[in-house]
Structures are given as structure tokens and as C-alpha cells.
């Protein structure tokens, strides 16, 4: 069993559905945890850098989850394929502007309207502004402190109609 820090453990509580895509997976800890704890049936661990990609593959093999966690090398949401049937996307451990950029550049991959679970280290306003324009409503926000760092988790679901302000 993989052990998560409190930040990722809290992120995992918002995962819904059968398939998770973890963008910037960093060793595939969150997808492995989600499978081992029956939060999802399948997961995709996406990495843009070869080193973390290899580390993720190694961890998936060590946890005997190669049939459940697909590790993919690629930039942002480009790793998502049209037949993946993803219910939740996590993007964690990055700045708000980078998370917003990943979502903006990959918005065509969100046609199935998965839940977005976004954990930024700084400048979450960039995420908030983008989510509204993409018809995603923030349904939950959590701020937590771990090892002297403040983290913000934003959970958003797609909504066809945006509320009137």
C-alpha cells in the first residue's frame, strides 16, 4: 500500500467515478492510492518529464497495478484519449497560472465534463477565472497547511448553465 501525504489524501476524497487522470503525477502515488483504496477502477498517470515518467512506471509495476494504471508521457491534458472515459482529473502541486494554462490548452479534452480537482501552491485566482469561462462551478474549496506550506484545493464540476451574478 502506498502512503500519501495529507495534501494528496485530502485531494483523493474528492475523486468520483471509475477513472482518474492525474496530470503531473509525480511517481503515480495518487493513482496507485486511488486504486488500492477502491476509489477508482482505473487511472492514468500523466508526466511531461522522462525521469518522473520512468519513476511512475516503476512504482506502478512494484505495486502490481499495470492492468489498472496507465502511465503516459505527454504535456498536460494531451495524454487523454477520446476513449478514456475519465470521471475525475487531478492536477496538483503546481502554481495556479500553470494549472490554468494546462486546462486552457487542453480544454478540448474535457468534452465528457470530468470533475476537476486542482491543488495549487500559489495564485489560485487564475484557476477561478478560467473555470467560470469553461462553465465549471466550484463546489468545494479547502485550504490546508502541511509542513509549513499552505495549499489550496479547488473542486469543480461542469454546469451547463452558469449562475446569474
N, C-alpha and C positions, 0 to 999 in steps of 0.2 A: 504494500500500500504506500502510495506517495503521500507525503505530508505537505500541506500548503501553509503559507504564512496567513496571518489574519486577514490581510487585504484581499488576497485571492479567494480565501474561504468565504468572505462576505460576497464577493463577486459571484461565486458559484451558487449562492442562494437564489439568485435571480434568473438562472438558466431555465428555459422552458423547452418542451418538445423533445424530439428524439435525436436531433442532430445539432451539434455545436460546431461553429467555425471560430477558432481562436487565432486572431491575427497578431503577429508578432509574438508567437507562442513562447519563446524563450525556454527551451528544454521540454516543452509539451507537458509541463506539470499540471496545468489546469485541465486539458483534455483527458489526461490519464486519471486524474482525481474524479472528474465527472463520470467517466466510465466505471471506475472502481466503486463509486458510491451510487450507482444506478440513477444518476441524474439524466443521462442520455444513453442511447444505444450505440451511436457512432459519433465520431468527431474528426475534424480536420484541424491540423496544426500548421499554420502558415508562417513561413520565415522568409525574410528577404536576404539574409546573410548566410553564407555557406557554413560557417562554424556553428552557429545556433541550430541551423537546419540539421547538420550531422549529429549534434548533441540530442536533438529531439528524436531523430530516428533511433539512436542508440537507446534512449530511455523507453521508447515505445516497445522495442524488441525486448529489453530487460524486464518489462512488466507484462510481457506476453500478450500484447494488445494490437499486434499488426493487422488483425482482422477487424479491428474497431476504430483505430486511429490512423488516419491517412496524413502523413507528413508531406507537405508540398513546399517547394521553393518558388517564391514569386513575390512581387511587390503588392502589398495591401490586399484589396479585395479581388485582385486579378487571379488569385488562386481558386476562387469559387467558380464552379462549373454549373451550367444550367440545370443539370440533373441531380444536383447535390441535396435538394430538399432540406435546406438549413432552416432551423427554427430560431436559433439564437446565435448572435455574433458578439464575441467579446474582443475588445481592443483595450489593452491595459498597459500601464507603466510608461506612458508617453505624455508629452505635453498636449494641451488642448488644441493648439493650432495644427499639430501633426495629425492628431486623430481626425479633426475636421477635414484636413486635406485628403486623408485616406478615404473617408466617406464620400467626399465630393468627387474625387477621381474615380471611385468605384460604384457610384450610385446606380448604374445600370445593372449591377449585380444584386440589387435589393428589390427586384420585382416581386418576389414572394413575400415581402414585408416582414422579415425576421425581427425579433426583438433585438434591440441594441443595448449592450451592457458595456459602458465606456468608463474607464477609470483613468482620469488624467492626474498628472502630478502638478500641473500649473495651467493657468489661463483657460479655465473651462468655459468662459463666455463664448469663445469661438465655436465650441460644440453646440451650445444652446442656440446660438443664432442660426447655425446650419440646420439643426434638427427641425426647427419650425418651418424653414423653407422646403424641407423634404417631407412635410406632413407627418412628422413624428412628434408625439406628445410625451413629455417627460412624466413618467408615472411614479418615479421614486428617485430620491437623492439621498446619499449617505456621505457624511464626512467622517473619516476616521484617522486616528493618529497611530502610527506604528514606528517604533524605533526612532522617534524624534522627527518623523516626516508626516506631513498632512496629505491625505489622499482624498479625492472626491470620486464618488461612483455615481454615474448618471444612468438611469434605466429608462429606455424609451420604447414605446410601441407605436406602430403605424396607426394613423387615424385619417380616414378619407376626408372627413370634414374638420377643418381647423376651427377651434372655438373662437367666437367673436370677442374682441377685446374692447 
